Amino acid sequence: MSDKDFDAVQKLVAKDQIRELVHLYSKAITSRDKNLMVSLYVKDASFGSMGSGEEALRSLMDETMSDLEFAVILTANHSISFESHDLAKGEVWAR
C-alpha cells in the first residue's frame, strides 16, 4: 500500500470515529447517561455559564434534561474536513 493510500485509509477511519462521537452523544442524550456524556469531552471543556469540567456538564444535563420525557435524535449530513493530520473540522445536522 502506498503512503497516499495509507493516508486515505487513515482519513476514512478518522471520519468514522468522528461520526461515532455524534452517535454516542445522541445515545447519551436519549438515555440520560451522564457518564457517557462526560467521556465525550475533554476534562476542561467549557459549558458557558455552568462553568467548566465534569461537574459543570453534569449540572447542565440535570438542568436541561430533568423534564425531558423522551428524546429521539436524528443525525445526517456529516461534513468533515481535515486541517492537518491531527485536526479536523466538521458539521452535522441533528434534529
Residue frames as qw, qx, qy, qz and C-alpha x, y, z in Angstrom:
[[0.000, 0.890, 0.455, 0.000, 0.00, 0.00, 0.00],
 [0.408, 0.481, -0.029, 0.775, 1.40, 3.38, -0.96],
 [0.193, -0.194, -0.447, 0.852, 1.75, 6.26, 1.50],
 [0.307, -0.057, -0.198, -0.929, -1.05, 8.09, -0.32],
 [0.618, -0.261, -0.651, -0.355, -3.36, 5.07, 0.03],
 [0.483, -0.250, -0.683, 0.488, -2.41, 4.67, 3.69],
 [0.007, 0.083, 0.224, -0.971, -3.25, 8.35, 4.35],
 [0.480, -0.152, -0.402, -0.765, -6.61, 7.91, 2.61],
 [0.629, -0.290, -0.721, -0.022, -7.44, 4.88, 4.77],
 [0.324, -0.192, -0.542, 0.751, -6.41, 6.76, 7.92],
 [0.214, -0.021, -0.014, -0.977, -8.75, 9.62, 6.96],
 [0.594, -0.232, -0.578, -0.509, -11.64, 7.21, 6.39],
 [0.567, -0.286, -0.704, 0.319, -11.07, 5.63, 9.80],
 [0.155, -0.125, -0.347, 0.917, -10.85, 9.06, 11.46],
 [0.375, -0.140, -0.260, -0.879, -14.07, 10.20, 9.78],
 [0.642, -0.304, -0.669, -0.221, -15.85, 7.09, 11.03],
 [0.459, -0.251, -0.607, 0.599, -14.57, 7.73, 14.56],
 [0.063, 0.019, 0.105, -0.992, -15.81, 11.34, 14.39],
 [0.536, -0.226, -0.468, -0.665, -19.24, 10.15, 13.21],
 [0.603, -0.282, -0.731, 0.148, -19.29, 7.70, 16.12],
 [0.171, -0.090, -0.441, 0.876, -18.86, 10.63, 18.54],
 [0.391, -0.101, -0.157, -0.901, -22.14, 12.07, 17.21],
 [0.682, -0.220, -0.628, -0.305, -23.89, 8.74, 17.71],
 [0.509, -0.195, -0.672, 0.501, -22.54, 8.40, 21.24],
 [0.054, -0.013, 0.219, -0.974, -23.62, 11.97, 22.04],
 [0.564, -0.169, -0.353, -0.727, -27.11, 11.16, 20.82],
 [0.680, -0.213, -0.700, 0.037, -27.15, 7.96, 22.88],
 [0.304, -0.088, -0.555, 0.769, -26.05, 9.90, 25.98],
 [0.299, -0.074, 0.023, -0.951, -28.94, 12.34, 25.49],
 [0.673, -0.161, -0.469, -0.549, -31.61, 9.73, 24.82],
 [0.739, -0.232, -0.616, 0.144, -30.53, 7.53, 27.72],
 [0.329, -0.887, 0.090, -0.310, -29.61, 10.46, 30.01],
 [0.916, -0.144, -0.129, 0.353, -26.24, 8.80, 30.56],
 [0.140, -0.975, 0.169, 0.022, -24.10, 11.40, 32.29],
 [0.654, -0.470, 0.502, 0.316, -21.05, 9.16, 32.46],
 [0.667, 0.374, 0.493, 0.415, -21.15, 8.56, 28.71],
 [0.214, 0.945, 0.154, 0.194, -21.59, 12.28, 28.05],
 [0.391, -0.855, 0.301, 0.157, -18.65, 13.17, 30.30],
 [0.744, -0.174, 0.524, 0.378, -16.48, 10.64, 28.45],
 [0.578, 0.632, 0.392, 0.335, -17.03, 12.53, 25.18],
 [0.067, 0.973, -0.030, 0.218, -15.49, 15.81, 26.35],
 [0.524, 0.354, -0.468, 0.618, -12.01, 16.90, 27.36],
 [0.476, -0.430, -0.621, 0.451, -11.66, 17.41, 31.11],
 [0.162, -0.395, -0.199, 0.882, -11.55, 21.22, 30.91],
 [0.074, 0.466, 0.642, 0.604, -14.41, 21.70, 28.42],
 [0.082, 0.106, 0.270, -0.954, -16.35, 24.92, 28.96],
 [0.036, -0.521, -0.836, -0.170, -20.15, 24.91, 29.33],
 [0.048, -0.667, -0.248, -0.701, -20.88, 28.62, 29.33],
 [0.345, -0.624, 0.213, -0.668, -22.49, 29.98, 32.47],
 [0.929, -0.321, -0.133, -0.130, -22.45, 26.49, 34.01],
 [0.433, -0.747, 0.494, 0.106, -18.65, 26.60, 34.20],
 [0.489, 0.554, -0.658, -0.147, -16.02, 24.11, 33.08],
 [0.000, 0.325, -0.924, 0.202, -15.30, 20.46, 33.60],
 [0.265, -0.177, -0.942, -0.109, -17.17, 17.33, 34.52],
 [0.029, -0.450, -0.700, 0.554, -19.31, 18.77, 37.32],
 [0.243, 0.399, -0.060, -0.882, -20.44, 21.66, 35.10],
 [0.356, 0.078, -0.743, -0.561, -21.50, 19.20, 32.40],
 [0.210, -0.300, -0.916, 0.162, -23.37, 17.04, 34.93],
 [0.075, 0.473, 0.436, -0.762, -25.14, 20.16, 36.24],
 [0.292, 0.293, -0.370, -0.832, -26.01, 21.23, 32.71],
 [0.325, -0.098, -0.884, -0.320, -27.52, 17.83, 31.98],
 [0.106, -0.403, -0.790, 0.449, -29.52, 17.95, 35.24],
 [0.138, 0.467, 0.187, -0.853, -30.83, 21.41, 34.42],
 [0.357, 0.330, -0.426, -0.763, -31.69, 20.84, 30.77],
 [0.445, 0.029, -0.832, -0.330, -32.93, 17.25, 30.85],
 [0.148, 0.021, 0.796, -0.587, -34.83, 16.98, 34.14],
 [0.564, 0.358, 0.355, -0.654, -38.24, 17.45, 32.43],
 [0.373, 0.383, -0.668, -0.518, -37.37, 15.54, 29.27],
 [0.853, -0.008, 0.332, -0.402, -39.85, 12.68, 28.84],
 [0.848, 0.096, 0.441, 0.277, -38.09, 11.10, 25.88],
 [0.075, 0.767, -0.356, -0.529, -35.70, 12.06, 23.13],
 [0.823, 0.322, 0.406, 0.232, -35.19, 10.93, 19.58],
 [0.077, -0.779, 0.319, 0.534, -32.23, 12.41, 17.77],
 [0.814, 0.475, 0.290, 0.165, -31.82, 12.08, 14.04],
 [0.277, -0.700, 0.358, 0.553, -28.44, 12.97, 12.55],
 [0.748, 0.528, 0.353, 0.196, -27.50, 13.50, 8.93],
 [0.442, 0.851, -0.012, 0.284, -25.17, 15.26, 6.51],
 [0.680, -0.592, 0.144, 0.407, -21.86, 14.84, 8.27],
 [0.525, 0.801, -0.122, 0.262, -19.30, 17.16, 6.71],
 [0.721, -0.601, 0.176, 0.298, -15.75, 16.54, 7.90],
 [0.585, 0.743, -0.196, 0.257, -12.59, 18.18, 6.60],
 [0.818, -0.333, -0.092, 0.461, -9.01, 17.84, 7.76],
 [0.021, 0.987, -0.158, 0.001, -6.87, 20.85, 8.57],
 [0.103, 0.648, -0.750, 0.082, -3.86, 18.67, 9.38],
 [0.509, 0.069, -0.858, -0.005, -3.10, 15.09, 10.46],
 [0.283, -0.269, -0.793, 0.468, -4.42, 15.78, 13.97],
 [0.173, 0.367, 0.306, -0.861, -7.05, 18.50, 13.41],
 [0.045, 0.372, 0.796, 0.475, -10.42, 18.11, 11.74],
 [0.293, 0.147, 0.210, -0.921, -13.46, 20.37, 11.46],
 [0.042, -0.262, -0.925, -0.273, -16.95, 19.13, 11.00],
 [0.435, 0.016, 0.110, -0.894, -20.63, 19.86, 10.88],
 [0.073, -0.215, -0.969, -0.096, -23.62, 17.58, 11.35],
 [0.450, -0.303, -0.193, -0.817, -27.32, 18.20, 11.14],
 [0.148, -0.150, -0.915, 0.343, -29.27, 17.00, 14.15],
 [0.462, -0.341, -0.209, -0.792, -32.96, 17.10, 14.86]]
